[in-house]
Amino acid sequence: AVRGLLAYRAINGVLRLKSKYPVKDLNKACDLACERGSFTYHLIRNYLEEGIMKQEEQQLEIRLQQTSDIIRSPREYAHIVGNLEEVSL
């Protein structure tokens, strides 16, 4: 019965966080907690307070960046591959 009461209080605490943080961020924090296998109110609150979701979004944007001075276009690679095939013939 003690665990049930603590779990209930933790769930209520997480639900109260939606009044302080955007629901989108709260959902991301909960998803991150689930991915890491830790389902505590304090962890979710810490994610929100420290802005960890925003940091992860920024990292994802950097990883998915498709344009840069050092990224060649597919046409350039096709041209390079075409030249290599001519040389090998």
Contacts in CASP RR format, 6 or more apart in sequence:
PFRMAT RR
TARGET T0000
AUTHOR 0000-0000-0000
METHOD contacts of the structure
MODEL  1
AVRGLLAYRAINGVLRLKSKYPVKDLNKACDLACERGSFTYHLIRNYLEE
GIMKQEEQQLEIRLQQTSDIIRSPREYAHIVGNLEEVSL
9 41 0 8 1.000
10 39 0 8 1.000
10 40 0 8 1.000
10 41 0 8 1.000
13 41 0 8 1.000
14 26 0 8 1.000
14 30 0 8 1.000
14 41 0 8 1.000
14 44 0 8 1.000
17 26 0 8 1.000
17 44 0 8 1.000
17 45 0 8 1.000
17 48 0 8 1.000
18 26 0 8 1.000
20 48 0 8 1.000
21 29 0 8 1.000
21 48 0 8 1.000
25 48 0 8 1.000
25 51 0 8 1.000
25 53 0 8 1.000
25 54 0 8 1.000
26 44 0 8 1.000
26 48 0 8 1.000
28 47 0 8 1.000
28 53 0 8 1.000
28 56 0 8 1.000
29 44 0 8 1.000
29 47 0 8 1.000
29 48 0 8 1.000
29 52 0 8 1.000
29 53 0 8 1.000
30 44 0 8 1.000
32 47 0 8 1.000
32 52 0 8 1.000
32 53 0 8 1.000
32 56 0 8 1.000
33 39 0 8 1.000
33 40 0 8 1.000
33 43 0 8 1.000
33 44 0 8 1.000
33 47 0 8 1.000
46 52 0 8 1.000
47 53 0 8 1.000
65 71 0 8 1.000
END
